[in-house]
Amino acid sequence: MGIIRKMPKRSHWLCAFVVASVLLVVDSKRARQPRCPSSCTCTKDNALCESSIKPVFLCVSCRSFVKSEFTEIPKESFIHTPALHLLLFTANNLESINEDAFLGLPHLEYLFIENNHITSISANAFIYLCFLFFLIWECGCKFGGFLFFRDLRGNQFTCDCKLKWLVEWIYSTNTTVDQIYCKGPASQLDKKINDLAPQAFDCITTVCFLPVLKFESISVEAFSFESDQYVVFAHPSLGNAAFWSTSTVICKPLVIDNQLFIIVAQLFGGSHIYKRDTSANKFIKLQGIDILQIRKPNDVETFRIDGESFFVIADSSKAGFTTIYKWNGNGFYSHQSLHQWYRDTDVEYMEISSKPHLILSSSSQRPVIYQWNKSSKLFDRRTDIPEMEDVYAVKHFQVKSDLYICLTRFIGDSKVMRWDGALFRELQTMPSRGSMVFQPFSVGSWQYAILGSDYSFTQVYRWDAKKGEFVHFQEVNIQAPRAFSPISIDNRQFLLASSFKGKTQIYEHLVIDLSN
C-alpha cells in the first residue's frame, strides 16, 4: 500500500511526469534514414508530400502537405517522426483531424493549417501540443518544444461547443493567430473566432490530462486529514515498505477524533490496522484482525452511526464471516458477524429513508439489504434485490432526494436501480465486458458513472436530468480498472483510476457551466 501526501499547490508535481514522458520520446534510438517516398520531395531537413499522409519514417525537422487528396489526419500520423519542428497543411482536401493526430511531437514549434476544407476537429486532436504549452505555463518549466504559432486561415468552422477548446486557447494564449471565421451556427455566422469569448458557450467536457503513475493498483481512495488532501493506493505488486504486502487487496482510510487509521486488508498474513503517529511521523501497527473470522477479505467500508465509528469487511472465503468492527476509544473490536458461507464480494453503506443500511454482494446469492436496528444496535436482514444474481459490487448515489444504486456484473448487463420507497427497481442496463467496477461519482453539480472493462474500453456515463437516466458521455482506455476516486485540488477536479494490469491513471475533469 502506498500513500501520496498532500498535493503541492497548483499541482507543480505534475511537471515531472510530463518531462519524463517527453524524454522517453526524445531519447529513443534513431533509425537509419529511410529513402524518400515517391510521393514526396525531400531535402536533408524537409519532406514535401503531395499525396498520402501515411506514416513516413523520415528524420526531418519540417514536413509539408500541399494539394494532397487525403481527407483526414488519422490518429498517430507522426508518431515515427518525433524530431519535427514544423508541419504545414496547405490547399489539401483535408476535412477532419482525428483524436491524437499529433501524438509524439515533443519538438513541434510551428503548425500551419490553411486553405483546406476542415469541418471536424476532435477535441483531443491537439491535446498533447496544448498540454505541453499549458503545463509549461502552469509549472514555469524552461524547456523548448511547445507550440507557439498556428495558422488556420482559409478554414471554415462550426462555432459550437466542440470548438470551445480552440476559443479558450486563443482567448488565453499570447500566441499570434490570424483571423478565422465561423460558418455556423446561425448565431455565430461570419463572426471572427478570435473575437469570441469562452462565456459565449455553455458546454461540459472531460479530457485525460496527466500521464500515468508508474505502478499497478487495485484500490484507490482520496480523503482529507487535517485540511490536507491525501490519496491511498493498494498496489500488491510492491512489498518494500512498512505495511505494503504482495497480498494487499484494499487500503481504507478512517479518521476518528483527528486520528488517522489505515485498514489494510490482505489475502495472506492477516489483515491489520495502522495508526498515524504524528510525533514520529510514521504509521505504527495498532492491532491485527482475527484471521479466524476474516480469511479472504474483498472489500472494506467505513461509516458512522449516532456518533460512533464502524468499519465492515466483506469476506469472500467459504468459511469466513463478513464482520462489523466498532471503535471503543482504544481499538476496534468485533461488533457483529452478518453471516458465513456466502462468499461476499462487496459491502456498501447507505441511508435509505434516513435509516442506516448495508447492501452485501455475493457470488452465491442475490444482493442482501440489512437495516440498522436502533434498539439492539445491530443490523437485521431486511430483504434482497430480486432477479440480480452474480452481482460483484453495489455502489450508491443520490440525485436530489432520489436514491440510486449501480450494480456491477462481470459479464452480461450491469444495472442502475432506483429506490421507490419499498424496493429497488431497475432503471437502465449497461453492457458489461469483464466489469469489476461500476462507480458513480460527482463533480460539482454533475453526476457521472464509470463502468470499467477488462476486455474493452471503459465507458463513462453522464446523468441527464431531463431523461432521468445516464447517457453515454465518453470512453477511456484503462487496463483492468478496479477503482475510481475523485479528488479536488485548488479548485481543479481530478479522477484517479486504479489499474490491476497497467498503470494507475489520473484524469483532469474540466467542467464549464456558464448557463448562469
CORLIN-V409640 format. One line per field, one symbol per residue. ss: DSSP state (2 for helix, 1 for strand, 0 for the rest). burial: b if it has 9 or more other C-alpha atoms within 8 Angstrom, else e. A space follows every 10 residues. Layout:
# CORLIN-V409640
ss = ???
burial = ???
This chain:
# CORLIN-V409640
ss = 0111000022 2002222222 2222220000 0000000001 1100011110 0000000000 0111110000 0110000000 0000011111 0000011000 0000000001 1111000001 1000002222 2222222220 0000000011 1000011100 2222222222 2200011000 1111022200 0122200222 0000111000 0010000011 1111100111 1111000000 0000000111 1111110011 1111110000 0111111000 0111111100 0000001111 1111100111 1111100000 1111111000 0111111111 0001111111 1100111111 1100000111 1110000111 1111000000 0011111110 0111111100 1111111110 0001111111 1110000111 1110011111 1000000111 1111000011 1111110000 1111111110 0111111110 0001111111 000000
burial = beeeeebeee ebeebebbee bbeebbeeee eeeeebeeeb bbeebbbbbb bbeeeeebbb bbbbbbbbbb bbbbbbbbbb bbbbbbbbbb bbbbbbbbbb bbbbbbbbbb bbbbbbbbbe bbbbbbbbbb bbbebbeeee eeeebbbebb bbbebbbbbb eebbeebbeb beeeeebeeb bbbbbeebbe bbbbebebee bbbeeebeeb bbeeebbbbb bbbebeeebb bbbbbbebbe eeebbbebbb bbbbbeeeeb bbbbbbbeeb bbbbbbbeee eebebbebbe eebbbbbbbb bbeeeeeebb bbbbbbbeeb bbbbbbbeee eeebeebbeb bbbbbbbbbe eeeeebbbbb bbbebbbbbb bbbeeeeebe eeeebeeeeb bbbbbbbeee eebbbbbbbb bebbbbbbbe eeebebbebe ebbbbbbbbb bbbeeebbbb bbbbeebbbb bbbbeeeebb eeeeeeebbb bbbbbbbebe ebbbbbbbbb ebbbbbbbbb beeeee
